Amino acid sequence: MVGWTGAGLILLAYLLISTDRVTGRSPAYQWMNLVGAAGFTINGAYHGALPSASLNIVWMGIAAAALWRIWKRRDSSTSAT
């Protein structure tokens, strides 16, 4: 179930960005990728699919870094006022 939820979130994120409903700078998009990749990581590790689990750990890192940049950008814009 965790793997299917992860797959659904990543597919939904891809659908939303492909139809211009969100951007790469959208926290919702990045959260869907982070949580989806976490589901894939858990599923891959459970089934011994180490390449898949490793790829999704990197995917999570990319999403986490993007969320950090989004948060820092918002924090700096609100503190400047």
Rosetta blueprint (number, residue, H / E / L):
1 M L
2 V H
3 G H
4 W H
5 T H
6 G H
7 A H
8 G H
9 L H
10 I H
11 L H
12 L H
13 A H
14 Y H
15 L H
16 L H
17 I H
18 S H
19 T L
20 D L
21 R L
22 V L
23 T L
24 G L
25 R L
26 S L
27 P H
28 A H
29 Y H
30 Q H
31 W H
32 M H
33 N H
34 L H
35 V H
36 G H
37 A H
38 A H
39 G H
40 F H
41 T H
42 I H
43 N H
44 G H
45 A H
46 Y H
47 H L
48 G L
49 A L
50 L H
51 P H
52 S H
53 A H
54 S H
55 L H
56 N H
57 I H
58 V H
59 W H
60 M H
61 G H
62 I H
63 A H
64 A H
65 A H
66 A H
67 L H
68 W H
69 R H
70 I H
71 W H
72 K H
73 R H
74 R H
75 D H
76 S H
77 S H
78 T H
79 S H
80 A L
81 T L
